[in-house]
Amino acid sequence: MGRPVHVVTGATSGMGLFLASALAEGGALVVAGARRPEAADALRARVPLGRLAVLPLDLLDPASVAAFAGAVRTLPGAASGIDALVCNAGLQVPGAPVLTPDGMDETFAANVFGHVLLVGLLMPALAPGAAVVTLGSGTHDPRNRLARLFGFRGGAFASVEALATGSGMAKGSDRYAAAKLCCILYAHAMARRHEGECLRFHAFDPGLMPGTGLARERPAPVRFAWHYILPAMRALVPGVSSPEKSARALAGHLLSGWGGRPSGAYVEFTGRPAPAAALATDDARADAMMAGLGRLAAARGWSLATNGAATPAG
Ligand SMILES: NC(=O)c1ccc[n+]([C@@H]2O[C@H](COP(=O)([O-])OP(=O)(O)OC[C@H]3O[C@@H](n4cnc5c(N)ncnc54)[C@H](OP(=O)(O)O)[C@@H]3O)[C@@H](O)[C@H]2O)c1
């Protein structure tokens, strides 16, 4: 039997960097997507030669997502299937929405749509028993006190189309929280659609991980607190983690099963079930979101089947 193959997006920074090295240490071949090849230097320094393949991927660009999926599917090391696909890349854009050339809000495109297309295109290449993981966040939950402290009001959206363009969502924190709600809903919806099959879908909450690149577009005082003050609070405040710790927790799940948790479970970095807002496990909301994602895909030339598989439309 060959090495397990784990595809990880956003492995050039933050938790993804530690996740890639933990998975490679555990014996996996890590296939990483990077939008800037030079940004993968830190990754190459951490992961032993022969356990890493870095391929170009910009989640804001559906053509790049399709090219990445095609390249992964033809990698010699991945011939026997992909054992895990971790949709870890993420982005926060403070202030007004910034649109991609095809008119999608960048926060939604990077956190949600690019990954939905990627999962859909890689679905035929997933090995039996494979796990697909999306990254949730306490910011999706309006009851989360830590998130509220940072100005997050919880995830809500009128329609997928409105969220996809950032329409009526002037605050970047609202778009991010809603995008993270979609990531959790997606794992929930996909688990239901694949019930009785051996594919698993999970959402993972890494906790608050100060010090990562996620705050790179925030004002200087926020970045200072993010990098120098908040990390000191890790031992004191529940819900605060580090990228190393959360990556080890997620790698543990990926390498040794999910501790008996059913497909669809939303798990946090402590290994406990992650607190989820009622909306995040609402079947009707999940179905409406999947239908909306299908319409967005169709408008870009892709057809999304009920099971989430993506093929060129027409
Ligand atoms: N930090 C937290 O407190 C926290 C809390 C809850 C959830 N999360 C989630 O955890 C995940 C990892 O975040 P992090 O904190 O480790 O952030 P990070 O250090 O900023 O890492 C994000 C990664 O995503 C990549 N990325 C961003 N936009 C991309 C695009 N268009 N195409 C391809 N890759 C792209 C980045 O690549 P570049 O290096 O090229 O920018 C980077 O590798 C995210 O999904 C985030 O939402 C984080």
The ligand as an SDF file (V2000), in Angstrom:
LIG
                    3D

 48 52  0  0  0  0  0  0  0  0999 V2000
   -6.7450   32.1930   13.0130 N   0  0  0  0  0  0  0  0  0  0  0  0
   -7.9090   31.9960   13.6160 C   0  0  0  0  0  0  0  0  0  0  0  0
   -8.1420   32.4910   14.7360 O   0  0  0  0  0  0  0  0  0  0  0  0
   -8.9670   31.1590   12.9900 C   0  0  0  0  0  0  0  0  0  0  0  0
  -10.1140   30.8730   13.7430 C   0  0  0  0  0  0  0  0  0  0  0  0
  -11.1210   30.0880   13.1870 C   0  0  0  0  0  0  0  0  0  0  0  0
  -10.9750   29.6100   11.9040 C   0  0  0  0  0  0  0  0  0  0  0  0
   -9.8470   29.9040   11.1910 N   0  0  0  0  0  0  0  0  0  0  0  0
   -9.7430   29.3420    9.8490 C   0  0  0  0  0  0  0  0  0  0  0  0
   -8.5770   28.5300    9.7880 O   0  0  0  0  0  0  0  0  0  0  0  0
   -8.0830   28.4860    8.4460 C   0  0  0  0  0  0  0  0  0  0  0  0
   -6.5900   28.7880    8.4510 C   0  0  0  0  0  0  0  0  0  0  0  0
   -6.4320   30.1390    8.8480 O   0  0  0  0  0  0  0  0  0  0  0  0
   -5.0900   30.7380    9.4690 P   0  0  0  0  0  0  0  0  0  0  0  0
   -5.5010   31.4640   10.6720 O   0  0  0  0  0  0  0  0  0  0  0  0
   -4.0460   29.6940    9.5270 O   0  0  0  0  0  0  0  0  0  0  0  0
   -4.7880   31.8670    8.3590 O   0  0  0  0  0  0  0  0  0  0  0  0
   -3.5300   32.2030    7.4530 P   0  0  0  0  0  0  0  0  0  0  0  0
   -2.2630   32.0860    8.1920 O   0  0  0  0  0  0  0  0  0  0  0  0
   -3.8650   33.5160    6.8200 O   0  0  0  0  0  0  0  0  0  0  0  0
   -3.5790   31.0800    6.3290 O   0  0  0  0  0  0  0  0  0  0  0  0
   -4.5190   31.1270    5.3000 C   0  0  0  0  0  0  0  0  0  0  0  0
   -4.0160   30.3370    4.1210 C   0  0  0  0  0  0  0  0  0  0  0  0
   -5.0070   30.4300    3.0810 O   0  0  0  0  0  0  0  0  0  0  0  0
   -4.3430   30.7610    1.8690 C   0  0  0  0  0  0  0  0  0  0  0  0
   -5.2030   31.4900    0.9530 N   0  0  0  0  0  0  0  0  0  0  0  0
   -5.8550   32.6540    1.1720 C   0  0  0  0  0  0  0  0  0  0  0  0
   -6.4900   33.0260    0.0540 N   0  0  0  0  0  0  0  0  0  0  0  0
   -6.2400   32.0850   -0.8790 C   0  0  0  0  0  0  0  0  0  0  0  0
   -6.5870   31.9200   -2.2400 C   0  0  0  0  0  0  0  0  0  0  0  0
   -7.3170   32.8260   -2.8950 N   0  0  0  0  0  0  0  0  0  0  0  0
   -6.1440   30.8350   -2.9030 N   0  0  0  0  0  0  0  0  0  0  0  0
   -5.3770   29.9170   -2.2990 C   0  0  0  0  0  0  0  0  0  0  0  0
   -4.9870   30.0160   -1.0050 N   0  0  0  0  0  0  0  0  0  0  0  0
   -5.4080   31.0970   -0.3200 C   0  0  0  0  0  0  0  0  0  0  0  0
   -3.1770   31.6320    2.3100 C   0  0  0  0  0  0  0  0  0  0  0  0
   -2.2260   31.6830    1.2590 O   0  0  0  0  0  0  0  0  0  0  0  0
   -1.1860   32.9060    1.1140 P   0  0  0  0  0  0  0  0  0  0  0  0
   -0.0470   32.5400    1.9900 O   0  0  0  0  0  0  0  0  0  0  0  0
   -0.8700   32.9120   -0.3380 O   0  0  0  0  0  0  0  0  0  0  0  0
   -1.9160   34.1330    1.5550 O   0  0  0  0  0  0  0  0  0  0  0  0
   -2.7010   30.8740    3.5370 C   0  0  0  0  0  0  0  0  0  0  0  0
   -1.8940   29.7810    3.1640 O   0  0  0  0  0  0  0  0  0  0  0  0
   -8.9300   29.4810    7.6630 C   0  0  0  0  0  0  0  0  0  0  0  0
   -9.9540   28.8050    6.9700 O   0  0  0  0  0  0  0  0  0  0  0  0
   -9.5470   30.3670    8.7360 C   0  0  0  0  0  0  0  0  0  0  0  0
  -10.7620   30.9430    8.3290 O   0  0  0  0  0  0  0  0  0  0  0  0
   -8.8500   30.6500   11.7000 C   0  0  0  0  0  0  0  0  0  0  0  0
  1  2  1  0
  2  3  2  0
  2  4  1  0
  4  5  1  0
  4 48  2  0
  5  6  2  0
  6  7  1  0
  7  8  2  0
  8  9  1  0
  8 48  1  0
  9 10  1  0
  9 46  1  0
 10 11  1  0
 11 12  1  0
 11 44  1  0
 12 13  1  0
 13 14  1  0
 14 15  2  0
 14 16  1  0
 14 17  1  0
 17 18  1  0
 18 19  2  0
 18 20  1  0
 18 21  1  0
 21 22  1  0
 22 23  1  0
 23 24  1  0
 23 42  1  0
 24 25  1  0
 25 26  1  0
 25 36  1  0
 26 27  1  0
 26 35  1  0
 27 28  2  0
 28 29  1  0
 29 30  1  0
 29 35  2  0
 30 31  1  0
 30 32  2  0
 32 33  1  0
 33 34  2  0
 34 35  1  0
 36 37  1  0
 36 42  1  0
 37 38  1  0
 38 39  2  0
 38 40  1  0
 38 41  1  0
 42 43  1  0
 44 45  1  0
 44 46  1  0
 46 47  1  0
M  CHG  2   8   1  16  -1
M  END
$$$$
